[in-house]
Amino acid sequence: MKEIAIIGAGLTGLAFVNFMKGSKAKFFLFESKKINSENNKFYGRHIVLSNSSKEILIKMGLWEEIKKDAAKIKNIHVSRMGAFGSTLLNSEDEEVDSLGYQIDLGTLYNIFLRNALTLDNIEFIDDFKVEDVLPGNKCKIVSKDFDESIPNAFDSIIFSGGQLDSLYKKFFGEKVYKDYNQTAFVCEILFDKQPSNTAYERFTDMGIIALLPRKESWTFIYSINNIYLENLQGNSKKLTKDFIQKDIGYRCGNIKEISNEVFIPLSLEYYEQFSERNLCLLGDAAHKLHPIAGQSYNLTLRDTLVLSELFKKHEFNNFNLIFKKFLIERDKDIKSTIQFTDNMATQLSDLDFIKSKLIGLSLFLMDTNKKIKLNSIRYITGAKPLDSNLTNL
């Protein structure tokens, strides 16, 4: 039986091994921290799953459990602050149940973890620091934490964590990096009205706002240009609340409370070459995107599906061939998603007067042109993925 190491037992690694039930290989998941389902590091952070991700999770056999904790987003209202024109994208136009599903990452992590713990061919090795990886026909992991019960040589190694760059950058060439000079201000907002099933995206002079409904509250993301960052950093709760209320208006009601504030520097990072012989990058290890289009983890789930199917198709023989095919089959979808997200993040931030008017006009035209609206919805939801391997989803 082939033995495969996955370095990083986060959402990417767990999603991947959940496809490996009953496969002809043994998987070892290495995690530097103690794995704790009761108090995992993802609680409080949220993500929106697309319809293509929903279909992948159905295939994984976990959607019925996941959907109980997911808040549906049936409409997306897009507008430009202070400009004429807006549009409403809705699920009915594409005849889908929802445009997306927002869920707490901690809840999603626990569902993945509980299921993975039941699989006979998966072994977790936590509280274990990987210090180096040595390539070869049998890849070796270097660590001071080894004992006799833990293997150190594997037929293949998959890197599934974006924080592991120092381990794998020597194998995959130069990483593409772009600093957007933006920071995401993320928080939870409680209004005096119950959340609806409509999400809001709004372009302002300072950046781009996303307001996404949860079960009882809202996720607020302000991708703000760094020159305006002082408007949010270091302010009192009241000043921050007043500032946000002014920029989002009163569609969702009056803000009662803001909590769980965090500032995240925004950049684009990806490897064009994410496979090398029997080594491979997966998910955030291969690509980290701007959050404007909510595509990062949805792209990761598509990665995990394609790689898992290639493993099964080739019965874990010839990892060099498997990873080369993975690189080829994922290339178009990854590059298209990166380009789409990068263009949005670059062109729709820091709008001048002319751009502002053009955005307003574009939103007006989108609202009056059903074909443009449908194409926008299909891209957002993943209902018509660019990757030919996923057209059946």
C-alpha positions in Angstrom: 0.0 0.0 0.0 1.3 3.4 -1.0 2.0 5.9 1.9 1.2 9.6 1.3 2.0 12.4 3.7 -0.2 15.5 3.8 1.5 18.4 5.6 -1.3 20.6 7.1 -4.4 19.2 8.6 -6.6 22.3 8.0 -9.6 22.7 5.8 -7.7 21.8 2.6 -6.1 18.6 3.9 -9.3 17.4 5.6 -11.4 18.1 2.5 -9.0 16.0 0.4 -8.8 13.0 2.7 -12.6 12.9 2.9 -12.5 11.8 -0.7 -10.0 9.0 0.0 -12.4 6.7 1.9 -11.6 3.0 1.0 -8.8 4.0 -1.4 -5.7 1.9 -1.9 -3.3 4.2 0.0 -2.5 5.2 3.6 -2.6 8.9 4.4 -0.7 10.6 7.2 -1.9 14.1 8.1 0.8 16.1 9.9 -0.3 19.2 11.9 2.0 21.5 13.9 -0.8 22.3 16.4 -2.8 20.1 18.7 -6.0 19.0 16.8 -8.9 20.1 19.0 -12.5 19.8 17.7 -14.0 21.7 20.6 -11.8 24.9 20.3 -10.4 24.9 16.8 -8.7 28.0 15.3 -11.4 28.4 12.6 -14.4 29.3 14.9 -15.8 32.7 14.3 -14.5 33.0 10.7 -17.0 32.5 7.9 -16.9 31.5 4.3 -19.4 31.4 1.4 -19.6 28.1 -0.4 -20.6 28.3 -4.1 -23.1 26.0 -5.9 -20.2 24.1 -7.5 -18.8 23.6 -3.9 -22.2 22.3 -2.8 -22.1 19.7 -5.6 -18.6 18.7 -4.6 -19.7 18.3 -0.9 -22.7 16.2 -2.0 -20.3 14.0 -3.8 -18.2 13.8 -0.6 -21.4 12.7 1.2 -21.3 15.6 3.7 -23.7 18.2 2.3 -26.7 17.1 4.2 -24.9 17.7 7.5 -23.2 21.0 6.3 -26.4 22.6 5.0 -28.0 22.5 8.5 -25.6 25.2 9.6 -25.3 27.2 6.4 -27.2 30.5 5.7 -28.5 30.8 2.2 -27.7 33.8 0.0 -30.5 34.0 -2.5 -29.8 37.5 -3.8 -26.8 39.8 -4.2 -27.5 43.5 -4.4 -24.6 45.4 -6.0 -24.3 49.2 -6.0 -21.9 52.1 -6.1 -22.2 54.6 -3.3 -23.3 58.0 -4.5 -23.7 56.9 -8.2 -26.7 56.1 -10.3 -27.2 52.5 -11.1 -27.4 49.2 -9.2 -28.3 45.6 -9.9 -29.8 42.7 -8.1 -28.6 39.2 -8.9 -31.0 36.5 -7.8 -31.1 32.7 -7.7 -34.4 32.5 -9.5 -32.8 33.8 -12.7 -30.5 30.8 -12.8 -33.1 28.4 -11.3 -30.8 27.5 -8.4 -31.8 27.2 -4.8 -29.3 29.8 -3.7 -26.3 31.8 -5.0 -24.2 30.7 -2.1 -24.2 29.3 1.5 -22.3 31.1 4.3 -21.0 28.8 7.1 -18.7 29.1 10.1 -15.3 27.7 9.2 -15.0 26.1 12.6 -18.3 24.2 12.0 -17.1 23.1 8.6 -13.7 22.0 10.0 -15.4 19.9 12.6 -17.7 18.1 10.1 -14.6 17.3 8.0 -12.6 16.2 11.0 -15.3 13.9 12.5 -15.8 12.1 9.2 -12.0 11.8 8.6 -11.5 10.2 12.0 -13.8 7.4 11.0 -11.7 6.4 8.0 -9.4 3.4 8.4 -6.7 4.6 6.0 -6.2 8.0 7.6 -3.8 8.7 10.5 -3.4 12.0 12.3 -0.1 13.1 13.6 -0.6 16.4 15.5 1.5 18.6 17.7 4.3 17.8 15.2 6.6 20.4 13.6 8.0 19.5 10.1 11.3 21.2 9.8 12.3 20.1 6.3 11.4 17.9 3.4 14.0 15.9 1.4 13.0 14.9 -2.2 13.6 11.5 -3.7 11.8 8.3 -4.8 10.9 8.1 -1.1 10.4 11.7 0.2 11.6 12.2 3.7 10.3 14.5 6.5 12.8 16.0 8.8 11.7 16.7 12.4 12.9 16.6 16.0 9.4 15.2 17.0 9.7 11.8 15.4 9.4 8.6 17.5 9.4 5.0 16.5 5.7 4.9 15.7 5.8 7.6 13.0 7.1 6.9 9.5 9.5 9.5 8.0 9.6 8.3 4.3 6.7 8.5 1.9 5.8 7.7 -1.7 4.5 11.2 -2.1 4.0 14.4 -0.1 1.2 17.0 -0.5 1.6 20.4 1.0 -1.9 21.7 2.0 -1.2 24.8 4.1 -0.4 28.3 3.0 1.7 29.0 6.1 4.2 26.3 5.0 5.9 28.3 2.3 9.4 28.0 3.8 9.1 24.2 3.4 8.2 24.0 -0.2 9.2 27.1 -2.1 12.5 25.5 -3.0 10.7 22.9 -5.1 8.2 24.9 -7.1 10.1 27.9 -8.6 9.3 31.6 -8.1 6.0 32.5 -6.5 3.9 35.3 -8.1 3.2 38.0 -5.6 1.2 41.2 -5.8 0.5 43.6 -3.0 -2.9 45.3 -3.4 -2.1 48.0 -0.8 -5.4 47.1 0.7 -6.5 45.6 4.1 -9.6 43.7 4.8 -11.4 44.9 7.9 -13.6 41.9 8.9 -16.1 41.8 11.7 -19.5 40.5 12.8 -22.4 43.0 12.9 -25.7 42.6 14.7 -28.5 44.8 13.5 -31.9 45.6 15.0 -33.5 43.5 12.2 -33.2 39.8 11.5 -30.9 38.9 8.6 -32.5 38.5 5.2 -31.2 36.2 2.5 -29.8 39.1 0.5 -26.1 39.9 0.5 -24.8 43.4 -0.4 -21.7 44.4 -2.3 -21.0 48.1 -2.5 -18.2 50.2 -4.0 -17.1 53.3 -2.1 -14.3 55.9 -2.5 -12.3 53.9 0.0 -12.8 50.4 -1.2 -15.3 47.6 -1.5 -17.8 46.4 1.1 -19.4 43.0 1.3 -22.2 42.4 3.8 -23.1 38.7 4.0 -26.1 37.2 6.0 -25.5 34.6 8.7 -28.2 32.8 10.6 -28.5 35.5 13.3 -26.0 38.3 12.3 -23.9 39.5 9.4 -20.4 39.2 8.2 -18.9 42.6 7.2 -15.8 42.8 5.0 -14.4 46.1 4.0 -11.5 45.7 1.5 -10.1 49.2 2.1 -7.3 51.0 0.5 -4.4 51.4 3.0 -4.4 55.2 2.6 -7.8 55.3 4.2 -7.1 52.7 6.9 -6.9 55.2 9.7 -10.6 55.7 9.4 -11.1 52.3 11.0 -7.9 51.5 12.9 -7.7 52.8 16.5 -11.2 54.2 16.6 -13.7 53.7 19.4 -16.5 51.2 18.9 -18.9 54.1 18.5 -16.9 55.9 15.8 -16.4 52.6 13.9 -20.1 51.8 14.1 -21.0 55.3 12.9 -18.5 55.1 10.1 -19.8 51.7 8.9 -23.5 52.7 9.2 -22.8 55.7 7.0 -21.2 53.6 4.2 -23.7 50.7 4.2 -26.9 52.7 4.9 -30.0 51.3 6.7 -31.1 48.5 4.4 -30.3 46.0 7.1 -31.4 48.2 10.0 -29.5 50.1 12.7 -26.3 48.6 13.9 -26.6 47.3 17.5 -23.2 45.7 18.0 -19.9 45.2 16.2 -17.6 42.3 17.4 -14.7 40.0 16.4 -12.9 42.8 14.5 -9.7 41.7 12.6 -7.5 43.4 10.0 -6.0 41.3 7.2 -3.4 42.6 4.6 -4.5 41.7 1.1 -2.3 40.2 -1.6 -2.3 37.8 -4.5 0.1 34.9 -4.2 0.3 31.8 -6.3 2.7 29.3 -7.9 2.4 28.7 -11.6 4.2 25.3 -11.2 2.5 23.5 -8.3 3.7 20.0 -8.9 7.2 18.5 -9.0 7.7 14.7 -9.4 6.0 13.2 -6.3 5.5 16.5 -4.5 2.4 18.7 -4.9 0.8 21.9 -3.6 -2.9 21.9 -2.8 -5.3 24.8 -2.0 -3.9 27.8 -0.2 -0.4 26.4 -0.6 -0.8 26.8 -4.4 -2.9 30.0 -4.5 -4.1 32.8 -2.2 -6.6 35.2 -3.7 -8.2 38.6 -2.9 -11.6 37.9 -1.1 -13.6 40.3 -3.4 -15.2 37.4 -5.4 -15.2 34.8 -2.6 -13.5 32.3 -4.8 -10.4 31.1 -2.8 -11.8 28.1 -0.9 -14.2 27.2 -3.6 -11.2 27.0 -5.9 -9.5 24.8 -3.4 -12.5 22.4 -3.2 -12.3 22.0 -7.0 -8.6 21.2 -6.7 -9.3 18.5 -4.1 -11.9 16.8 -6.3 -9.8 16.7 -9.4 -6.7 15.4 -7.5 -8.7 12.7 -5.7 -10.2 11.5 -8.9 -6.8 11.3 -10.6 -5.4 9.3 -7.6 -8.2 6.8 -7.9 -8.1 6.6 -11.7 -4.3 5.8 -11.7 -4.6 3.7 -8.5 -1.8 5.7 -6.8 0.8 4.5 -9.4 3.3 7.0 -11.0 2.8 10.1 -8.9 4.9 12.1 -11.4 2.3 11.4 -14.0 -0.6 12.0 -11.7 0.7 15.4 -10.6 1.5 16.5 -14.2 -2.1 15.7 -15.2 -3.3 17.6 -12.1 -1.3 20.6 -13.2 -2.7 20.4 -16.7 -6.3 19.8 -15.8 -6.4 22.6 -13.2 -4.5 25.2 -15.1 -7.4 26.8 -17.0 -9.7 27.1 -14.0 -7.0 28.4 -11.7 -5.7 31.0 -14.1 -9.1 32.2 -15.1 -10.2 32.6 -11.5 -7.0 34.4 -10.5 -7.4 36.8 -13.5 -11.1 37.5 -12.8 -10.4 38.1 -9.1 -7.3 40.2 -9.7 -9.1 42.4 -12.3 -12.0 43.0 -9.9 -9.6 43.8 -7.0 -7.5 46.1 -9.1 -10.1 47.9 -11.3 -12.9 48.3 -8.8 -10.9 49.8 -5.9 -9.8 53.4 -5.5 -12.4 54.6 -8.0 -11.9 58.1 -9.5 -14.9 60.2 -10.7 -14.9 58.7 -14.2 -14.6 55.1 -13.0 -17.3 55.8 -10.5 -19.7 56.9 -13.2 -18.8 53.9 -15.4 -19.4 51.5 -12.6 -22.9 53.0 -12.1 -23.6 52.7 -15.8 -22.3 49.1 -15.9 -24.6 48.2 -13.0 -27.5 49.8 -14.7 -26.8 47.9 -17.9 -26.4 44.6 -16.0 -29.7 45.2 -14.4 -31.4 45.6 -17.8 -29.5 42.9 -19.7 -30.5 39.4 -18.6 -27.7 37.7 -20.4 -25.0 39.8 -18.6 -26.8 39.1 -15.3 -27.0 35.4 -15.9 -23.3 35.2 -16.8 -22.4 37.1 -13.7 -24.5 34.7 -11.6 -23.0 31.6 -13.2 -19.5 32.8 -12.4 -20.3 33.8 -8.8 -22.1 30.5 -8.1 -19.8 28.2 -10.0 -22.9 26.9 -11.8 -20.9 27.0 -15.1 -17.3 26.3 -14.2 -14.6 27.1 -16.7 -12.8 23.8 -16.0 -14.1 21.1 -18.4 -13.6 18.4 -15.8 -16.3 20.0 -13.7 -19.0 20.6 -16.3 -21.0 17.7 -14.8 -21.3 19.4 -11.4 
